[in-house]
Amino acid sequence: KPSMLVPLLSVLNESELYSTWLPSWTKPVRLGVTESKKLYQSGRCNQIVSLISDVPWPLCQREVILSALGIDDIDENNHIAVKLQSLDTGDTYGEDGKGKNDSLNQKDKLVIPGPNKNTTRIELDGGCLFRKCPVDHPSLSTSTNITGEDHKEEKNGQQSSDDDNDIHDDDYILVCFSFFVDAKINFLPSSVINFVIRTVIGKMWSMFLHVAQDVRDGKRPAHAKAIEQKRDDLYNWVDERVQIMLSSSSSLSSS
């Protein structure tokens, strides 16, 4: 539902809170994010984040310096996107949101440092795409909505769906998520690496949706506080842009 977009984006945007919800394990092996730190902020939602993760012995900790770039493409394609890309040692990042920018003054830019001792820096490329969900998308049904909640209710003693079974007239937002990761583990078979990465990313995606629902339901005070602090500058703007995205999509589909 559109009411989920601000919670979803807040979970992505509030990088200082990543370590409070990203999955981690201590048994049977240590695995998961142990530290998240924002290094740079530009504009409403463009930022550089450092994430450090434990991995099983004998491997050393993994680190990624991640550029998260918010893209408002509503006017052209009715999309909102978040581009995620790792940065390399020596890359610079400035107010124009681009790396390798040597024209900026030193005080206006972040120069990506080298990794800490006993830490291996990994590579990541991915992102999220938010758009109005087509009414014929297979994720929609007359009995279950995208949050996994039962969509049917009792009306006048008879079971029916919300708004007289008009679920396909409701507005839903489709979220697409894609990740490519090079964990710098060359001595293991690629099939094992892919299995571990898929398992971890799958767990991250599940937790991401669960935390967003908690934010929507008021169960995450830290996220609620962050949203209120940035309400005027960011999240009210998100609400306004989402309404434009949904109305534009409706206009296109009806024309």
C-alpha positions as CSV (number, residue, x, y, z in Angstrom):
1,K,0.0,0.0,0.0
2,P,1.2,3.6,-0.5
3,S,1.2,4.0,3.3
4,M,4.1,1.6,3.4
5,L,6.4,3.7,1.2
6,V,7.6,6.1,3.8
7,P,8.3,3.3,6.3
8,L,10.2,1.4,3.5
9,L,12.2,4.4,2.5
10,S,12.9,5.3,6.2
11,V,14.4,1.8,6.8
12,L,16.6,2.3,3.7
13,N,17.5,6.0,4.5
14,E,18.2,5.8,8.2
15,S,21.6,4.2,7.8
16,E,22.6,4.8,11.4
17,L,19.9,2.3,12.4
18,Y,21.0,-0.5,10.1
19,S,22.7,-2.4,12.9
20,T,19.5,-2.5,14.9
21,W,17.7,-4.6,12.3
22,L,20.1,-6.2,9.8
23,P,20.3,-9.9,10.5
24,S,23.3,-11.3,12.4
25,W,24.2,-14.7,13.8
26,T,26.5,-15.8,16.6
27,K,25.8,-19.5,16.4
28,P,26.9,-21.8,14.9
29,V,29.2,-19.2,13.3
30,R,29.5,-15.4,13.6
31,L,27.9,-13.8,10.6
32,G,26.2,-10.5,10.0
33,V,26.5,-6.7,10.2
34,T,28.2,-5.4,13.3
35,E,28.6,-1.7,12.5
36,S,26.9,0.8,10.3
37,K,28.1,4.4,10.0
38,K,27.0,7.3,7.7
39,L,30.1,9.0,6.2
40,Y,28.5,11.6,4.0
41,Q,25.1,13.1,3.3
42,S,24.1,15.1,0.2
43,G,20.6,16.4,-0.5
44,R,17.5,14.7,0.9
45,C,18.5,11.0,0.6
46,N,21.9,10.6,-1.1
47,Q,24.5,9.3,1.3
48,I,27.7,7.3,1.8
49,V,27.5,4.5,4.3
50,S,30.2,2.2,5.8
51,L,29.0,-1.3,6.8
52,I,31.2,-3.9,8.5
53,S,30.2,-7.5,8.8
54,D,31.5,-10.5,10.7
55,V,32.1,-13.7,8.6
56,P,33.1,-17.2,9.8
57,W,36.7,-18.0,10.7
58,P,39.2,-18.1,9.2
59,L,37.9,-15.2,7.0
60,C,38.4,-11.6,8.2
61,Q,35.7,-9.1,8.5
62,R,34.1,-7.7,5.4
63,E,33.5,-4.0,4.8
64,V,31.6,-2.2,2.1
65,I,31.6,1.6,1.4
66,L,28.2,2.0,-0.1
67,S,26.8,4.9,-2.2
68,A,23.0,5.2,-1.8
69,L,21.6,7.5,-4.5
70,G,17.9,8.3,-4.4
71,I,16.4,9.0,-7.9
72,D,13.1,10.7,-8.5
73,D,12.1,9.6,-12.0
74,I,8.3,10.1,-11.5
75,D,8.0,12.9,-14.1
76,E,9.6,10.8,-16.8
77,N,8.7,7.1,-16.0
78,N,6.6,7.2,-12.8
79,H,9.4,5.5,-10.8
80,I,11.3,6.1,-7.7
81,A,14.7,4.3,-7.5
82,V,17.5,3.8,-5.0
83,K,20.8,3.0,-6.6
84,L,23.3,1.2,-4.4
85,Q,26.9,0.9,-5.5
86,S,30.2,0.2,-3.6
87,L,33.0,2.8,-3.8
88,D,36.7,2.1,-4.1
89,T,39.7,3.5,-2.2
90,G,40.5,7.0,-3.4
91,D,37.1,7.7,-4.9
92,T,35.7,11.1,-4.0
93,Y,32.1,12.1,-3.4
94,G,30.7,15.6,-3.4
95,E,27.6,17.7,-3.7
96,D,27.0,16.7,-7.3
97,G,26.5,13.1,-6.1
98,K,29.2,11.7,-8.4
99,G,32.3,9.8,-7.5
100,K,35.9,10.6,-8.7
101,N,35.2,14.4,-8.6
102,D,38.6,16.1,-8.3
103,S,37.2,19.6,-8.9
104,L,35.8,19.9,-5.4
105,N,37.6,21.6,-2.5
106,Q,38.9,19.1,0.1
107,K,36.4,20.4,2.7
108,D,33.5,19.7,0.3
109,K,34.2,16.1,-0.5
110,L,34.7,12.8,1.0
111,V,37.8,10.8,-0.1
112,I,37.2,7.0,0.4
113,P,39.9,5.7,2.7
114,G,41.5,2.3,2.4
115,P,40.1,-0.6,4.5
116,N,41.2,-1.2,8.1
117,K,43.7,-3.8,9.0
118,N,42.3,-7.3,9.0
119,T,39.3,-6.1,6.9
120,T,38.5,-7.0,3.3
121,R,36.5,-4.6,1.3
122,I,33.8,-6.2,-0.9
123,E,32.0,-5.0,-4.0
124,L,28.3,-4.5,-4.4
125,D,26.0,-3.2,-7.1
126,G,22.2,-3.1,-6.8
127,G,19.1,-1.1,-6.0
128,C,15.4,-0.8,-5.4
129,L,12.7,0.3,-7.8
130,F,9.3,1.6,-6.6
131,R,6.4,1.9,-9.0
132,K,2.6,1.5,-9.1
133,C,1.8,-2.2,-9.2
134,P,-0.1,-3.3,-12.3
135,V,-3.5,-4.6,-11.5
136,D,-2.7,-8.0,-13.2
137,H,0.5,-8.6,-11.2
138,P,0.6,-12.1,-9.8
139,S,1.5,-10.9,-6.4
140,L,-2.1,-9.5,-6.1
141,S,-5.0,-11.7,-5.2
142,T,-8.5,-11.2,-3.9
143,S,-7.7,-12.8,-0.6
144,T,-4.2,-11.7,0.4
145,N,-2.5,-8.4,0.0
146,I,1.2,-7.7,-0.3
147,T,1.8,-7.5,3.4
148,G,0.5,-11.0,3.9
149,E,-2.6,-9.9,5.8
150,D,-6.0,-11.4,5.1
151,H,-7.8,-8.9,2.8
152,K,-11.3,-10.3,3.4
153,E,-13.6,-9.0,6.1
154,E,-17.2,-9.4,7.2
155,K,-19.8,-7.0,5.9
156,N,-23.4,-7.3,7.0
157,G,-22.9,-10.9,8.0
158,Q,-21.3,-11.9,4.7
159,Q,-17.7,-12.3,3.8
160,S,-16.3,-9.9,1.2
161,S,-13.2,-8.1,0.4
162,D,-12.5,-4.4,1.2
163,D,-14.6,-2.0,-0.8
164,D,-16.8,-4.7,-2.2
165,N,-14.1,-6.9,-3.6
166,D,-12.4,-4.1,-5.5
167,I,-8.8,-4.9,-4.6
168,H,-7.7,-4.3,-8.1
169,D,-9.1,-0.7,-7.9
170,D,-6.8,-0.1,-4.9
171,D,-3.4,1.5,-5.3
172,Y,-0.4,-0.8,-4.6
173,I,3.3,-0.1,-4.9
174,L,5.5,-2.7,-6.5
175,V,9.0,-2.9,-5.0
176,C,11.7,-4.6,-7.1
177,F,15.0,-5.4,-5.5
178,S,18.3,-6.6,-7.1
179,F,21.8,-7.2,-5.7
180,F,25.1,-8.4,-7.2
181,V,27.9,-9.0,-4.6
182,D,31.6,-10.0,-4.8
183,A,32.4,-11.1,-1.3
184,K,36.1,-11.6,-2.2
185,I,36.1,-15.3,-1.3
186,N,38.0,-17.0,-4.0
187,F,38.8,-20.3,-2.5
188,L,35.2,-21.5,-2.1
189,P,33.2,-22.9,-5.0
190,S,30.9,-20.3,-6.6
191,S,27.9,-22.5,-5.8
192,V,28.6,-22.3,-2.1
193,I,29.2,-18.6,-2.2
194,N,26.0,-18.0,-4.2
195,F,24.0,-20.1,-1.7
196,V,25.3,-18.2,1.3
197,I,24.8,-14.8,-0.4
198,R,21.3,-15.7,-1.5
199,T,20.5,-16.9,2.0
200,V,21.8,-13.8,3.7
201,I,20.2,-11.4,1.2
202,G,16.9,-13.3,1.4
203,K,17.0,-12.9,5.2
204,M,17.8,-9.2,4.8
205,W,14.9,-8.7,2.4
206,S,12.5,-10.4,4.8
207,M,13.8,-8.4,7.8
208,F,13.5,-5.2,5.7
209,L,9.8,-5.7,5.0
210,H,9.2,-6.8,8.6
211,V,10.9,-3.7,10.0
212,A,9.0,-1.4,7.6
213,Q,5.7,-2.9,8.8
214,D,6.9,-2.3,12.4
215,V,7.7,1.4,11.5
216,R,4.2,1.7,10.0
217,D,2.6,0.3,13.1
218,G,4.6,2.5,15.5
219,K,6.7,-0.3,16.9
220,R,10.1,1.2,16.0
221,P,10.6,4.4,18.2
222,A,14.0,5.2,16.8
223,H,12.7,5.2,13.2
224,A,9.6,7.1,14.3
225,K,11.8,9.8,15.8
226,A,13.9,10.0,12.7
227,I,10.9,10.4,10.5
228,E,9.5,13.2,12.6
229,Q,12.8,15.0,12.6
230,K,13.0,14.9,8.8
231,R,9.2,15.1,8.1
232,D,9.3,18.6,6.6
233,D,12.5,18.2,4.6
234,L,12.0,14.6,3.3
235,Y,9.1,12.5,4.2
236,N,6.3,15.0,3.5
237,W,7.9,15.4,0.1
238,V,7.9,11.6,-0.4
239,D,4.2,11.5,0.3
240,E,3.5,14.3,-2.2
241,R,5.6,12.6,-4.9
242,V,4.0,9.2,-4.3
243,Q,0.6,10.8,-4.9
244,I,1.8,12.3,-8.1
245,M,3.2,8.9,-9.2
246,L,0.0,7.1,-8.5
247,S,-2.2,9.7,-10.1
248,S,0.0,9.8,-13.2
249,S,-0.1,6.0,-13.5
250,S,-3.9,6.1,-13.2
251,S,-4.0,8.8,-15.9
252,L,-1.8,6.7,-18.2
253,S,-3.7,3.5,-17.7
254,S,-7.1,5.2,-18.4
255,S,-5.9,7.1,-21.5
